[in-house]
Amino acid sequence: MPYSLKELNEAIRSDPKAFADECDAAFAKKVVNAAKKIAEHRGESRVVLLSGPSGSGKTTTALKIEEQLEKMGIETHTISMDNYFNTVDPETAPRNREGAIDFESPFCLDIDLLNRHFAMLDRGETIHVPKYEFARQMRSDILSQPLRLGPDELAIFEGIHALNDIIVGKNPHAFKLYIAARSNLVDEDGSVVFQHAWLRLCRRIVRDYQFRGSDAGFTLKMWDNVRRGEKLYISPYKENAHIMFDSSLAFEFAVLKPHVVPLLEAIPAGKYAVVDDMLKGFEKIEAMDDSCVTPDSLAREFIGGSTYDNH
């Protein structure tokens, strides 16, 4: 369902705080619904697989679902599937058509170990969750953490490849959840002012700048490869999900504007067509101050100041 540019701008001009709260409340309802369905499913499997493309808000969403389940008396453990990356070996790493290592490929993951751990958790056995050290591009078993699920406990495995057939095929009973920002911003004539894929790109640009100190060029340089990976390895498997829901928040177009526009304007005009297109879109959108956004909003995963920053 697209968002209306006219309604967005009117809401930002009149009461941006109330509008942001309304958007967050609608998202919270989706989280509650997902948690209820997961709880109902736990007799079949205590493993939850949560997937979605980059910039979808998977991390915060998983933690919000975890909080909701714990309110229902179900202890939940959220695990990033990034920890199951294989130590990079140039000789065996998957390659793309250009011959470079394909870091978007699901075969960068230790699929056998993941599937073994899912089966062990469902049998009530103890696993040791590894820790991936990105700075060294290697997985550490020394830093691994033991995990054993009690009778009423669940494990949420969150990652871009969680719904891929090479995982789902061996774990058909796991509950499967797909999250993505799926709504465009449209004008009164129905023309698209801002695409949902641009929203995810802006989320990434701002997050990379806020948390890594990277400029927009860093994120944009990787974006085409990220999108290629999504089309090959993520989007084709979204139909495996029990639930698909939209993680976009209507106010984000406005709250991201003051954060991302200066970063986009630092890119030379014409270098990236998508930058020029996004800047044209932002010209039509009213800016919103992020003081209107609560600390527990999904938007905080990207603009900072989140209650989840310490997770």
C-alpha positions in Angstrom: 0.0 0.0 0.0 1.7 3.3 -1.1 1.9 6.3 1.1 0.5 9.7 0.1 3.0 12.6 -0.3 0.2 15.1 0.4 -0.9 13.3 3.6 2.7 12.9 4.7 3.5 16.6 4.3 0.3 17.7 5.9 1.0 15.5 8.9 4.6 16.8 9.2 3.4 20.4 9.1 0.6 19.9 11.6 1.8 17.4 14.3 4.9 15.4 13.4 5.2 13.8 16.8 1.7 12.4 16.8 2.2 11.2 13.2 5.4 9.3 14.1 3.7 7.8 17.1 0.8 6.6 14.9 3.2 5.0 12.5 5.1 3.3 15.3 1.8 2.0 16.8 0.8 0.4 13.4 4.2 -1.3 13.2 3.8 -2.5 16.8 0.5 -4.2 15.9 2.4 -6.1 13.2 5.0 -7.2 15.8 2.2 -8.4 18.1 0.5 -10.3 15.3 3.8 -12.0 14.4 4.6 -12.9 18.0 1.2 -14.5 18.4 1.5 -16.6 15.3 5.1 -17.7 16.3 3.8 -18.6 19.8 1.0 -20.7 18.3 3.6 -22.5 16.0 6.1 -23.4 18.7 4.7 -26.9 19.1 6.0 -27.7 15.6 9.4 -26.1 15.9 11.3 -23.8 18.4 13.3 -22.2 15.6 12.2 -19.0 13.9 13.8 -17.9 10.6 13.6 -14.2 9.9 14.8 -12.8 6.6 14.7 -9.7 4.5 16.9 -7.5 2.2 19.5 -5.1 3.5 18.1 -2.0 5.3 14.8 -3.8 6.2 15.2 -3.3 10.0 15.6 -7.1 10.6 17.7 -6.6 13.8 15.3 -4.3 15.6 12.2 -6.2 14.4 13.7 -9.5 15.7 14.4 -7.8 19.1 10.8 -6.3 19.2 9.3 -9.7 18.5 11.6 -11.2 21.2 10.3 -8.6 23.7 6.7 -9.4 22.8 7.2 -13.1 23.2 8.8 -12.6 26.6 5.7 -10.6 27.7 3.8 -13.7 26.7 6.1 -15.8 29.0 8.2 -17.3 26.2 11.9 -16.8 26.6 13.5 -16.0 23.3 17.0 -15.8 22.0 17.9 -13.8 18.9 20.9 -14.9 16.9 22.5 -13.2 13.9 23.2 -15.7 11.1 26.2 -13.5 10.3 28.0 -15.4 13.0 27.8 -18.5 10.8 29.9 -17.0 8.0 32.8 -19.2 7.0 36.2 -17.9 7.5 37.1 -16.3 4.2 39.3 -18.6 2.1 40.1 -17.2 -1.4 40.4 -20.7 -2.8 37.0 -21.9 -1.8 34.9 -18.7 -1.4 32.0 -18.3 -3.9 32.7 -16.0 -6.8 30.5 -13.7 -8.9 30.6 -13.4 -12.7 33.4 -10.9 -12.6 35.5 -13.4 -10.5 35.4 -11.4 -7.3 34.4 -13.1 -4.0 30.6 -13.0 -3.8 30.0 -11.8 -0.2 26.2 -11.8 -1.0 26.1 -15.5 -1.7 24.4 -17.8 0.9 27.4 -20.2 0.3 29.5 -17.8 2.4 27.5 -19.3 5.3 28.3 -22.6 7.0 25.0 -24.2 5.9 25.8 -27.6 7.3 26.5 -26.2 10.7 23.4 -24.0 10.7 21.1 -26.9 9.7 22.8 -29.1 12.3 22.2 -26.5 15.0 18.6 -26.0 14.1 18.0 -29.8 14.4 19.8 -29.9 17.7 17.8 -27.0 19.2 14.5 -28.7 18.3 15.8 -31.9 20.0 16.6 -29.9 23.2 20.3 -30.3 22.7 23.1 -27.7 23.5 24.7 -25.9 20.6 27.6 -23.5 20.6 26.8 -20.4 18.7 30.0 -19.2 17.0 31.2 -15.5 16.8 32.3 -14.0 13.5 35.0 -11.4 13.7 34.5 -9.2 10.7 37.7 -7.2 11.2 39.7 -10.5 10.7 37.2 -12.1 8.3 37.2 -15.2 10.3 34.9 -17.2 12.6 35.9 -17.8 16.2 34.8 -20.9 18.0 36.7 -19.8 21.1 34.2 -16.9 21.5 31.2 -19.2 21.0 28.3 -19.1 23.4 26.4 -22.2 24.5 22.6 -22.3 23.9 20.0 -24.9 24.9 16.3 -24.2 24.6 14.0 -25.1 27.5 10.5 -26.5 26.9 9.0 -23.0 26.4 11.9 -21.2 24.7 12.5 -20.1 21.1 15.5 -19.1 19.0 15.1 -16.5 16.3 17.8 -16.7 13.6 18.0 -13.4 11.7 19.7 -13.0 8.4 19.3 -12.2 4.7 19.4 -15.8 3.7 17.2 -17.3 6.4 14.4 -18.2 3.9 16.7 -19.6 1.2 15.7 -23.1 0.1 19.1 -24.5 1.1 18.0 -23.7 4.7 14.2 -24.0 4.6 14.4 -27.3 2.7 15.9 -29.0 5.7 13.9 -27.1 8.3 10.3 -27.2 6.9 8.7 -26.9 10.4 10.6 -23.7 11.4 8.4 -20.6 11.6 9.4 -18.3 8.7 9.1 -14.5 8.7 10.0 -12.1 5.8 10.4 -8.4 6.5 11.0 -5.6 3.9 10.3 -1.9 3.3 7.7 -2.4 0.6 5.8 0.9 0.2 6.4 3.7 -2.3 5.6 7.3 -1.6 3.3 8.6 -4.3 1.9 11.9 -5.6 -1.8 12.7 -6.0 -1.8 11.4 -9.6 -0.3 8.0 -8.4 3.2 8.8 -9.7 6.1 7.5 -7.6 7.9 10.3 -5.7 10.2 8.0 -3.7 10.7 4.3 -4.3 10.8 1.8 -1.4 14.2 0.5 -2.5 15.5 4.1 -2.2 14.2 4.2 1.4 16.3 1.2 2.2 19.3 2.7 0.5 18.9 5.9 2.5 18.6 3.9 5.7 21.9 2.2 4.9 23.6 5.4 3.9 22.6 7.1 7.2 23.4 4.1 9.3 26.8 3.6 7.7 27.6 7.2 8.3 26.2 7.3 11.9 27.8 4.0 13.1 30.8 3.5 10.8 31.7 7.1 9.8 31.4 6.0 6.1 30.4 8.6 3.5 27.6 8.0 1.1 30.0 7.0 -1.7 31.0 3.9 0.4 27.4 2.6 0.5 26.6 3.6 -3.0 29.6 1.8 -4.4 28.3 -1.5 -3.0 24.6 -0.9 -3.7 24.4 -2.5 -7.2 26.1 -5.6 -5.9 23.7 -5.7 -2.9 20.7 -5.4 -5.1 22.1 -8.1 -7.4 22.4 -10.4 -4.4 18.9 -9.6 -3.3 17.4 -10.5 -6.7 19.4 -13.7 -6.8 19.4 -14.9 -3.3 16.6 -13.2 -1.2 13.5 -12.1 -3.1 12.9 -15.4 -4.9 12.4 -17.1 -1.5 10.1 -14.6 0.3 7.1 -16.8 -0.6 8.5 -19.4 1.8 7.4 -17.1 4.7 4.4 -17.7 6.9 4.2 -13.9 7.4 5.4 -11.1 5.1 5.2 -7.6 6.5 6.2 -4.1 5.5 8.8 -2.4 7.7 8.5 1.0 6.2 7.3 3.8 8.3 5.6 6.7 6.5 7.4 9.4 8.5 10.8 8.0 7.6 11.0 9.8 4.3 10.7 13.0 6.2 13.0 12.2 9.2 15.7 10.7 7.0 15.8 13.9 4.8 17.9 16.1 7.0 20.3 13.2 7.7 20.8 11.9 4.2 20.4 14.9 1.9 23.8 16.5 2.9 25.5 13.2 2.4 23.9 12.8 -1.1 24.7 16.4 -2.0 28.4 15.6 -1.3 28.4 13.1 -4.2 29.3 14.7 -7.6 26.2 15.4 -9.7 25.7 12.7 -12.3 28.0 10.1 -10.7 25.1 8.0 -9.6 21.7 8.4 -11.3 19.9 7.1 -8.2 21.4 10.0 -6.1 20.0 12.6 -8.5 16.6 10.9 -8.5 16.5 10.7 -4.7 17.4 14.3 -4.3 14.6 15.3 -6.7 12.2 13.2 -4.6 13.4 14.8 -1.3 12.7 18.3 -2.8 9.0 17.4 -2.5 9.1 16.0 1.0 8.8 18.2 4.2 11.7 17.6 6.6 11.1 16.3 10.1 13.3 16.7 13.2 14.3 13.4 14.7 13.4 14.7 18.2 9.9 13.6 17.3 11.0 9.9 17.1 10.8 7.8 20.2 14.0 5.9 21.3 12.3 2.5 20.6 11.1 3.3 17.1 12.3 1.1 14.3 13.6 4.2 12.6 16.2 4.6 15.4 18.1 1.5 14.0 19.2 3.8 11.2 19.3 7.4 12.6 20.8 6.4 16.0 19.6 7.0 19.6 17.9 3.7 19.9 17.1 1.7 23.0 18.6 -1.2 21.1 22.0 0.4 20.5 23.5 -1.8 23.2 22.3 -5.1 21.8 
